[in-house]
Amino acid sequence: MNAIITVVGQDSKGIIAKVSAGCAEAGANIVEISQSILKEYFAMIMVVDISDLNIPFTSFVDEMKTLGDGAGLDIRTMHEDIFNSMHRI
């Protein structure tokens, strides 16, 4: 079972480390990651395995959002099934 995490905001040192640490604390495992910097803007999308979460998924979503809010980032977490359903025609 996977989730999609997107991160957008001003570029700064340690963004990947902060998000990765948040995932590890909750028991999520990063499966795939892609990030880029466009001028001073940071953008990242991650696929994380949430099979071994040690908290409820809704709490994980809230914790990632709170992490982003504290770092001036927009972090959104969505279950892969919902993400796929939203992007089907």
C-alpha positions in Angstrom: 0.0 0.0 0.0 1.5 3.3 -1.1 0.9 7.0 -0.6 2.0 10.0 -2.7 3.6 13.0 -1.0 4.2 16.3 -2.7 6.3 19.1 -1.3 6.5 22.6 -2.7 8.1 25.8 -1.3 11.1 28.0 -1.2 14.3 26.1 -1.5 16.3 25.7 1.7 18.8 23.2 3.1 17.5 20.0 4.6 14.0 19.7 3.1 14.6 16.2 1.9 16.1 15.3 5.3 13.1 16.7 7.2 10.5 15.0 5.1 12.4 11.7 5.1 12.8 11.9 8.9 9.0 12.5 9.2 8.3 9.5 7.1 10.7 7.3 9.0 9.3 8.3 12.4 5.8 7.2 11.2 7.1 3.9 9.7 6.7 4.9 6.1 9.4 3.8 3.6 10.4 5.9 0.6 10.0 3.8 -2.5 10.7 6.5 -5.1 11.6 10.2 -5.0 12.0 12.9 -7.6 12.9 16.5 -6.8 13.9 19.6 -8.6 14.8 23.2 -8.0 13.4 25.8 -10.3 15.1 29.1 -9.6 14.5 29.5 -5.8 11.6 27.0 -5.7 11.7 23.5 -4.5 9.4 20.8 -5.8 9.4 17.1 -4.8 7.1 14.1 -5.3 7.6 10.9 -3.3 6.0 7.5 -3.4 6.1 5.9 0.1 5.1 2.5 1.3 2.7 2.9 4.2 2.2 -0.8 4.9 4.1 -0.5 8.2 2.8 2.8 9.5 2.9 2.9 13.3 0.1 5.6 13.4 -3.2 5.8 11.5 -2.9 7.1 8.0 -5.0 10.2 8.8 -2.6 11.1 11.5 0.3 10.6 9.1 -1.3 13.0 6.7 -1.8 15.6 9.5 1.8 15.1 10.8 3.3 15.7 7.3 1.1 18.8 6.9 2.2 20.1 10.3 5.9 19.4 9.4 5.4 21.5 6.2 3.7 24.3 8.0 6.6 24.6 10.4 9.1 24.7 7.6 7.2 27.0 5.3 6.4 24.2 2.8 3.2 22.9 1.3 3.3 19.1 2.1 0.3 17.1 0.9 -0.1 13.3 1.4 -2.6 11.3 -0.5 -3.3 7.5 -0.6 -2.2 6.1 -3.9 -5.7 4.7 -4.7 -7.2 8.2 -4.3 -4.4 9.8 -6.3 -4.9 7.3 -9.2 -8.7 7.7 -9.2 -8.3 11.5 -9.4 -6.1 11.2 -12.5 -8.1 8.8 -14.5 -10.3 10.0 -17.3 
